[in-house]
Amino acid sequence: MAQLDERKLDPALALASLDDTAPREPHRQFALKHGDCFAVADAYGDIRGAGDGFFRDDTRVLSEFRLTVGGRPTSLLGASLSQDNVLFTTNLTNLPIENLEGREMPQGAVHIERVRLLWENRLYERVTISNYSQQDSTIALSLHFAADFRDMFEVRGSTRAKRGTVHEAETSTGSVVLRYEGLDKLVRVSVISFSHAADHLSEGRADFRLAVPKRGRQIFYIEAGPEVAGQPCRHRFRAAAARARFGMRAKRRHGATIHSSGRVFNDWVGRARADVALLTTELETGPYPYAGIPWFSTAFGRDGVISALQMLWLNPGLARGVLAFLAQHQATETSPFSDSQPGKIMHETRKGEMAALLELPFGRYYGGVDTTPLYIHLACAYANRTGDMAFMDALWPSLCAAADWIEEASRLTGFLTYQRAADTGLANQGWKDSFDSVFHADGRIPKGPIALVEVQGYVFAAFKGLAELAARRGETEKSAHWAERAEAMRITVEKHFWLEDLGFYALALDGDGNPCMVRTTNAGHLLYVGLPEASRAERVADQLLAAPFHSGWGLRTVADDAIFFNPMSYHNGSIWPHDTAICGAGLARYGVRDDLVRLMSGTFESAVHFNMRLPELFCGFTRAPGEAPIAYPVACLPQAWSAGSVFMLMQACLGLEIDGWNGEIHVDRPRLPIGIDNLTIRHLGVGVNAVDLTFQRVGDRVGAFLASRDEGKVPLIVRT
């Protein structure tokens, strides 16, 4: 089996199997999701292989799903997702064709509307054919379909020595059953059924003769699911759509909402909130934001924690769900294959055939060095936000086990390091986990074990937070111990990572303790946790905001003078919105507010160019007048921590913190985004109360006040 870098995907590999002769432009992917299934199609609504598909439990159960009219592909008019991410709609028309009476139909005579949704492991589609010609016509419409039942990792580029058995299709007049028996002995099924009996049905194509009167239309319905569930019809489609929309509304109602004086800005906030809701899956332990579509539509530890941190001030229930899930899946044994050790927090979980057969370690994989301290940090931040000591008491054994793992793992060097335990695991185990994302200034790849600078910052924050929690629990000995560990880490990082000549922190220390003298945004994460002394933080902030990092659209992951800098790379010079947001929150922590507002403005303008959706990453080219940011070819969209970036940046601009222990709102030197004169946070939960908090621009200052009905319910402390 070929080695696969878990986060890095070769764009050429991902796009290689596209049909270049098909009229695919303008190419854009559209994603739908519900639970553990998702669908990715192009603007035509077509699934054509490559990274497209309908996936269920990490298996592609439809690899082709394509309409032709009159034996020809369609021509695109426009495509969109509904604001709540439930419905995908594409509008198409015909190319010049012959109808089945033998008469020519010019381009634009037929309108085809495809409306699609997912609900409970089933794809529902309504196809409406409207005839705008001057004659009654019988139109040939064909659905081309296939199911390769490939594991997600095969779709992403892994090769397998052996696969299971694909059975012959079972056809009837109204449906076709596609079946695959995997090497794991599971039988995976995809049933495609139609509201109209097909005039001809084979194992890869269904042909329909649709008699459409002039100025009239024909509507038919298609479903694809794991079993036969009744004949598709208008009632079934409408019922599924109603349930899906109700479910999405329920998810979006959790937590506070944001409304501002800027209409376009509100569109960005609304889309980001809808994307977080789309990716959030209700698990037995509570809501969990899956990382992103298509490659990471599953529970990731790091991504879930950071997404929860971004949303914490608005919706602490998301953090509670993440913490409960990660505690339940905390490692209890040592396994080199899965990189697990007792107390360690999970990096990733998968449900596909390759994971079940242990062809890959990602069924439940623990190869993330930063997830465990981030888990503790989230727990402490959740406690401070809510004052929910009952939940902390329930979580306490898990937090102590996680802290014990950190201490044991850093016992020899004083730093939390990583080195994969098996060749099947990830070579790099921080958030930049490409094989070349950690390097020396001269381009050498450092030998392990590696100590990443931001990971030590997360450990500092974890121990500091635990010390405060232990004190509240009356565990003074543990509190003193963890406070001492936090301070020791702060001193050690300042001593060993600070590069005076560069005025910056090293990316990492290699196995010999030598610093990787490369300037990266990893140092901005140190600012986020408040580790650096003020003078050093100021020097780091100045550089992060200067041209080598700041492209005008966001922060490049690596300064442009680094030897491996490449604005088109996955980790070495691209822009990751969540990374920019974490650095922005770090700038705010050290009082850099006006530059933070400009950073948020660039991020907002990037989102506008990306149709109000920030992708997982985009290219790090310098902004030029009149030009748009350049997309990265195979970025996930939507991506949870990219969607959540707006909320982390906004909280940083507003200087807003909620003290859950005392039931107070604190606002420190607030700023509003450029072009926004007022902004209201509605139904902001503080203890048992929910209040409306408004920020208003008055001259060159920004004031904050509660709605009149809320005055006296929750103390508001404003520092301007």
ChimeraX attribute file (.defattr): number of C-alpha atoms within 10 A of each C-alpha:
attribute: neighborCount
match mode: 1-to-1
recipient: residues
	/A:1	11
	/A:2	10
	/A:3	13
	/A:4	18
	/A:5	19
	/A:6	18
	/A:7	15
	/A:8	17
	/A:9	18
	/A:10	14
	/A:11	13
	/A:12	10
	/A:13	13
	/A:14	18
	/A:15	16
	/A:16	13
	/A:17	12
	/A:18	14
	/A:19	12
	/A:20	9
	/A:21	6
	/A:22	11
	/A:23	13
	/A:24	18
	/A:25	11
	/A:26	11
	/A:27	11
	/A:28	12
	/A:29	20
	/A:30	22
	/A:31	24
	/A:32	25
	/A:33	26
	/A:34	24
	/A:35	20
	/A:36	18
	/A:37	23
	/A:38	26
	/A:39	25
	/A:40	24
	/A:41	24
	/A:42	20
	/A:43	24
	/A:44	29
	/A:45	25
	/A:46	23
	/A:47	25
	/A:48	23
	/A:49	25
	/A:50	18
	/A:51	25
	/A:52	26
	/A:53	28
	/A:54	32
	/A:55	24
	/A:56	26
	/A:57	19
	/A:58	27
	/A:59	24
	/A:60	28
	/A:61	29
	/A:62	27
	/A:63	23
	/A:64	23
	/A:65	21
	/A:66	19
	/A:67	24
	/A:68	18
	/A:69	25
	/A:70	20
	/A:71	16
	/A:72	16
	/A:73	19
	/A:74	26
	/A:75	21
	/A:76	20
	/A:77	15
	/A:78	13
	/A:79	19
	/A:80	14
	/A:81	16
	/A:82	11
	/A:83	13
	/A:84	18
	/A:85	21
	/A:86	24
	/A:87	20
	/A:88	22
	/A:89	22
	/A:90	21
	/A:91	20
	/A:92	23
	/A:93	20
	/A:94	21
	/A:95	21
	/A:96	17
	/A:97	19
	/A:98	18
	/A:99	20
	/A:100	15
	/A:101	10
	/A:102	10
	/A:103	12
	/A:104	11
	/A:105	20
	/A:106	13
	/A:107	14
	/A:108	17
	/A:109	17
	/A:110	25
	/A:111	19
	/A:112	24
	/A:113	22
	/A:114	20
	/A:115	21
	/A:116	24
	/A:117	26
	/A:118	26
	/A:119	22
	/A:120	14
	/A:121	20
	/A:122	23
	/A:123	24
	/A:124	24
	/A:125	24
	/A:126	21
	/A:127	18
	/A:128	16
	/A:129	23
	/A:130	20
	/A:131	23
	/A:132	17
	/A:133	16
	/A:134	11
	/A:135	13
	/A:136	16
	/A:137	22
	/A:138	20
	/A:139	23
	/A:140	20
	/A:141	19
	/A:142	23
	/A:143	19
	/A:144	19
	/A:145	22
	/A:146	22
	/A:147	24
	/A:148	18
	/A:149	30
	/A:150	23
	/A:151	22
	/A:152	25
	/A:153	21
	/A:154	15
	/A:155	23
	/A:156	22
	/A:157	18
	/A:158	16
	/A:159	14
	/A:160	12
	/A:161	6
	/A:162	8
	/A:163	17
	/A:164	16
	/A:165	14
	/A:166	16
	/A:167	11
	/A:168	11
	/A:169	17
	/A:170	13
	/A:171	16
	/A:172	14
	/A:173	15
	/A:174	18
	/A:175	23
	/A:176	24
	/A:177	22
	/A:178	26
	/A:179	22
	/A:180	23
	/A:181	16
	/A:182	18
	/A:183	15
	/A:184	14
	/A:185	11
	/A:186	11
	/A:187	13
	/A:188	18
	/A:189	18
	/A:190	24
	/A:191	23
	/A:192	24
	/A:193	27
	/A:194	21
	/A:195	18
	/A:196	19
	/A:197	16
	/A:198	21
	/A:199	14
	/A:200	13
	/A:201	19
	/A:202	16
	/A:203	15
	/A:204	15
	/A:205	17
	/A:206	22
	/A:207	20
	/A:208	18
	/A:209	19
	/A:210	20
	/A:211	18
	/A:212	20
	/A:213	17
	/A:214	16
	/A:215	13
	/A:216	14
	/A:217	17
	/A:218	14
	/A:219	18
	/A:220	16
	/A:221	22
	/A:222	22
	/A:223	26
	/A:224	26
	/A:225	23
	/A:226	18
	/A:227	15
	/A:228	16
	/A:229	13
	/A:230	11
	/A:231	16
	/A:232	23
	/A:233	19
	/A:234	13
	/A:235	9
	/A:236	16
	/A:237	21
	/A:238	13
	/A:239	11
	/A:240	18
	/A:241	19
	/A:242	13
	/A:243	13
	/A:244	21
	/A:245	18
	/A:246	13
	/A:247	15
	/A:248	19
	/A:249	14
	/A:250	11
	/A:251	19
	/A:252	19
	/A:253	11
	/A:254	15
	/A:255	19
	/A:256	20
	/A:257	18
	/A:258	19
	/A:259	17
	/A:260	20
	/A:261	14
	/A:262	16
	/A:263	11
	/A:264	13
	/A:265	20
	/A:266	16
	/A:267	17
	/A:268	22
	/A:269	23
	/A:270	18
	/A:271	21
	/A:272	26
	/A:273	22
	/A:274	23
	/A:275	27
	/A:276	26
	/A:277	26
	/A:278	26
	/A:279	27
	/A:280	26
	/A:281	22
	/A:282	15
	/A:283	12
	/A:284	10
	/A:285	15
	/A:286	17
	/A:287	22
	/A:288	32
	/A:289	31
	/A:290	26
	/A:291	29
	/A:292	27
	/A:293	23
	/A:294	28
	/A:295	21
	/A:296	20
	/A:297	27
	/A:298	26
	/A:299	24
	/A:300	25
	/A:301	29
	/A:302	25
	/A:303	24
	/A:304	29
	/A:305	27
	/A:306	25
	/A:307	28
	/A:308	28
	/A:309	25
	/A:310	28
	/A:311	26
	/A:312	23
	/A:313	23
	/A:314	24
	/A:315	20
	/A:316	22
	/A:317	19
	/A:318	24
	/A:319	28
	/A:320	23
	/A:321	22
	/A:322	27
	/A:323	28
	/A:324	20
	/A:325	21
	/A:326	25
	/A:327	23
	/A:328	13
	/A:329	15
	/A:330	21
	/A:331	23
	/A:332	13
	/A:333	11
	/A:334	13
	/A:335	15
	/A:336	16
	/A:337	19
	/A:338	24
	/A:339	28
	/A:340	23
	/A:341	17
	/A:342	15
	/A:343	24
	/A:344	33
	/A:345	33
	/A:346	29
	/A:347	27
	/A:348	21
	/A:349	19
	/A:350	22
	/A:351	18
	/A:352	20
	/A:353	26
	/A:354	26
	/A:355	21
	/A:356	16
	/A:357	13
	/A:358	12
	/A:359	13
	/A:360	22
	/A:361	24
	/A:362	25
	/A:363	19
	/A:364	22
	/A:365	25
	/A:366	29
	/A:367	29
	/A:368	25
	/A:369	29
	/A:370	27
	/A:371	29
	/A:372	31
	/A:373	28
	/A:374	23
	/A:375	28
	/A:376	27
	/A:377	25
	/A:378	24
	/A:379	28
	/A:380	23
	/A:381	21
	/A:382	26
	/A:383	22
	/A:384	20
	/A:385	25
	/A:386	22
	/A:387	19
	/A:388	15
	/A:389	17
	/A:390	10
	/A:391	15
	/A:392	19
	/A:393	13
	/A:394	11
	/A:395	16
	/A:396	18
	/A:397	13
	/A:398	22
	/A:399	24
	/A:400	15
	/A:401	20
	/A:402	25
	/A:403	22
	/A:404	15
	/A:405	20
	/A:406	23
	/A:407	16
	/A:408	12
	/A:409	18
	/A:410	15
	/A:411	11
	/A:412	10
	/A:413	12
	/A:414	17
	/A:415	22
	/A:416	25
	/A:417	26
	/A:418	23
	/A:419	19
	/A:420	20
	/A:421	16
	/A:422	14
	/A:423	10
	/A:424	20
	/A:425	24
	/A:426	25
	/A:427	21
	/A:428	24
	/A:429	23
	/A:430	25
	/A:431	19
	/A:432	17
	/A:433	19
	/A:434	21
	/A:435	17
	/A:436	17
	/A:437	20
	/A:438	28
	/A:439	23
	/A:440	21
	/A:441	17
	/A:442	12
	/A:443	14
	/A:444	12
	/A:445	15
	/A:446	19
	/A:447	12
	/A:448	17
	/A:449	17
	/A:450	26
	/A:451	27
	/A:452	28
	/A:453	28
	/A:454	27
	/A:455	25
	/A:456	26
	/A:457	27
	/A:458	27
	/A:459	27
	/A:460	26
	/A:461	28
	/A:462	30
	/A:463	26
	/A:464	22
	/A:465	23
	/A:466	26
	/A:467	25
	/A:468	20
	/A:469	22
	/A:470	19
	/A:471	14
	/A:472	12
	/A:473	14
	/A:474	11
	/A:475	13
	/A:476	14
	/A:477	12
	/A:478	18
	/A:479	22
	/A:480	17
	/A:481	14
	/A:482	22
	/A:483	21
	/A:484	15
	/A:485	20
	/A:486	25
	/A:487	16
	/A:488	13
	/A:489	21
	/A:490	20
	/A:491	14
	/A:492	15
	/A:493	23
	/A:494	15
	/A:495	10
	/A:496	16
	/A:497	23
	/A:498	21
	/A:499	17
	/A:500	9
	/A:501	7
	/A:502	14
	/A:503	16
	/A:504	23
	/A:505	30
	/A:506	25
	/A:507	27
	/A:508	28
	/A:509	26
	/A:510	21
	/A:511	17
	/A:512	11
	/A:513	15
	/A:514	15
	/A:515	25
	/A:516	27
	/A:517	22
	/A:518	25
	/A:519	26
	/A:520	23
	/A:521	25
	/A:522	25
	/A:523	27
	/A:524	27
	/A:525	25
	/A:526	26
	/A:527	28
	/A:528	23
	/A:529	20
	/A:530	20
	/A:531	24
	/A:532	22
	/A:533	13
	/A:534	13
	/A:535	10
	/A:536	17
	/A:537	24
	/A:538	18
	/A:539	13
	/A:540	23
	/A:541	23
	/A:542	14
	/A:543	19
	/A:544	27
	/A:545	20
	/A:546	13
	/A:547	14
	/A:548	18
	/A:549	24
	/A:550	24
	/A:551	25
	/A:552	23
	/A:553	28
	/A:554	31
	/A:555	31
	/A:556	33
	/A:557	28
	/A:558	28
	/A:559	24
	/A:560	22
	/A:561	13
	/A:562	20
	/A:563	16
	/A:564	22
	/A:565	18
	/A:566	20
	/A:567	23
	/A:568	18
	/A:569	20
	/A:570	26
	/A:571	27
	/A:572	25
	/A:573	29
	/A:574	26
	/A:575	31
	/A:576	24
	/A:577	29
	/A:578	27
	/A:579	23
	/A:580	28
	/A:581	31
	/A:582	25
	/A:583	26
	/A:584	33
	/A:585	27
	/A:586	25
	/A:587	29
	/A:588	26
	/A:589	17
	/A:590	18
	/A:591	17
	/A:592	18
	/A:593	22
	/A:594	17
	/A:595	17
	/A:596	25
	/A:597	22
	/A:598	17
	/A:599	24
	/A:600	27
	/A:601	19
	/A:602	19
	/A:603	22
	/A:604	24
	/A:605	18
	/A:606	23
	/A:607	22
	/A:608	17
	/A:609	15
	/A:610	16
	/A:611	11
	/A:612	21
	/A:613	22
	/A:614	32
	/A:615	26
	/A:616	24
	/A:617	25
	/A:618	28
	/A:619	23
	/A:620	31
	/A:621	20
	/A:622	18
	/A:623	16
	/A:624	11
	/A:625	5
	/A:626	5
	/A:627	9
	/A:628	14
	/A:629	22
	/A:630	19
	/A:631	17
	/A:632	20
	/A:633	16
	/A:634	22
	/A:635	20
	/A:636	22
	/A:637	23
	/A:638	26
	/A:639	32
	/A:640	33
	/A:641	35
	/A:642	30
	/A:643	33
	/A:644	25
	/A:645	27
	/A:646	25
	/A:647	24
	/A:648	25
	/A:649	28
	/A:650	21
	/A:651	21
	/A:652	28
	/A:653	26
	/A:654	22
	/A:655	23
	/A:656	18
	/A:657	16
	/A:658	22
	/A:659	17
	/A:660	19
	/A:661	15
	/A:662	15
	/A:663	19
	/A:664	18
	/A:665	18
	/A:666	14
	/A:667	19
	/A:668	17
	/A:669	18
	/A:670	23
	/A:671	25
	/A:672	24
	/A:673	23
	/A:674	13
	/A:675	10
	/A:676	16
	/A:677	16
	/A:678	19
	/A:679	21
	/A:680	21
	/A:681	17
	/A:682	19
	/A:683	17
	/A:684	21
	/A:685	22
	/A:686	23
	/A:687	18
	/A:688	9
	/A:689	12
	/A:690	16
	/A:691	20
	/A:692	20
	/A:693	19
	/A:694	18
	/A:695	21
	/A:696	20
	/A:697	16
	/A:698	10
	/A:699	7
	/A:700	6
	/A:701	12
	/A:702	17
	/A:703	18
	/A:704	21
	/A:705	16
	/A:706	20
	/A:707	12
	/A:708	9
	/A:709	9
	/A:710	15
	/A:711	13
	/A:712	9
	/A:713	15
	/A:714	19
	/A:715	15
	/A:716	18
	/A:717	14
	/A:718	16
	/A:719	12
	/A:720	13
